[in-house]
Amino acid sequence: MSSKHQKTKKVKTVQQKKKLFRANEPLLSVFMWGVNYSITGLSHVDEPSLLLPEHFKAFAKVRVDNNQYNKENMPSHFKFKEYCPLVFRNLRERFNIYDDEFMNSLTKSQPIDQNETSGKSGARFFMSQDKLYVIKTVTSEEVEAIHTLLAEYHQHVVERHAKTLLPQYLAMYRVTVNDTETYMLVMKNVFSPYRTIHTKYDIKGSLIDRTATEKEKSKELPTFKDVDLINDDVKINIGELAKEEFLETLALDVNWLTKLKLMDYSLLIGIHDYNRAMVEAEQQELEENGTNESSDDGELSSSPGARAATPPHSPLTYLSRNPNVDPDWDQFAVKASTESDKPIFYYMALIDILTHYGMKKRTANAAKQVKHGSGAEISTVKPEQYAKRFTEFVSKVII
């Protein structure tokens, strides 16, 4: 695999006894196969001393015809394309993610369909079985948007030594099954696989139409919004030093987003109650329901909608031994201040950063101002105004 554009490789597979990449839909089977194929190919490519402009335009793709491998789960014909493979490998390394672990997380067992959509976008979300990574289906326009900002994004990650609240983009693919193209973006999960999130908020700093719907509230873990947070009188109590450090990082990230004319992003907040989690873990162990959803050979042993398998450590054991640290997720996790009335972990990161303030958003801004008035705190505003209102709102929530 080279850094330049590649011609499509045609691969004819042969029947194998061990059935890997087994999923309940061809899209996921091909996705798992493709990740394995691409990471294996990258292992034979030397790391360039410097990423060049051509690396940010490169791609590698493969076409498989007359497939005889795992025919029960994979289609006869499919295509797989990876975007900017060397760039994303470099990003993974900067986020301390090793390719063999990355491949194992995404290919050993089927990603779990989260059965949720991203608001009006209709995107599908999947979670790796170990809950380390989120796979989101994106549009061709979003793929183009990522291509447009990828060089700037990489530079920002490098300059900040990966200390950023921006989404951690790890890979981007196109899967073609039955002539249907699906674009898939892999990101690091903001939340830790070892800590249950008990309450979740999506914050934009706007008060217009920023309340969770009744349908959303009926979910097991609903995503509440700005007005809900205010009504719940929630304050992120992390102390002055942690607040100063967090807001400094947030300001640098938001300034970067503003420079690129990006807006409509959110701060995702997940709240983990340590005491509640200990009680839940004890109950789980007493009930002895910690069944693994997949067998050692990667074959599914449960229904398509099964929840992700329990992490390798017992939740009770892990939490009791590690009440204060979460090293793999310390970038997004902040422990509540010692002055807080109970032990809390907050997971906070920026999400949905790809909306550019173009003609469509300008039109929406004008329409909403007519509806709500020029002084209303609508979400669709100019990037500079959005950034100012967003950071001011967040700084009031954190104490």
Buried (B, 14 or more C-beta within 10 A) or exposed (E): BEBEEBEEBEBEBEEEEEBBBBBBEBBBBBBBBBBBBBBEBBEEBEEEEEBEEEBBBBBBBBBBEEBEBBEEBBBEBBBBBBBBBBBBBBBBEBBEBEBEEBBBBBBBBBBBBBEEEBEEEEBBBBBBBBBBBBBBBBEEEBBEBBBBBBBEBBEBBEEBEBEBBBBBBBBBBBBBBEEEEBBBBBBBBBBBBBBBBBBBBBBBBBBBEBBBEEEBEEEEEBBBBBBBBBEEEBEBBBBEEBBEEBBEBBBBBBEBBBEBBBBBBBBBBBBBBBEBBBEBBEEBBEEEEEEEBBEEEBBBEEEEEBEBBBBEEBBBEBBEEEEEEBEBBEBBBBBBBEEBEEBBBBBBBBBBBBBBBEEEBEEBBEEBBEEEEEEEBBBBBBBEEBBBBBBEBBBEBBB
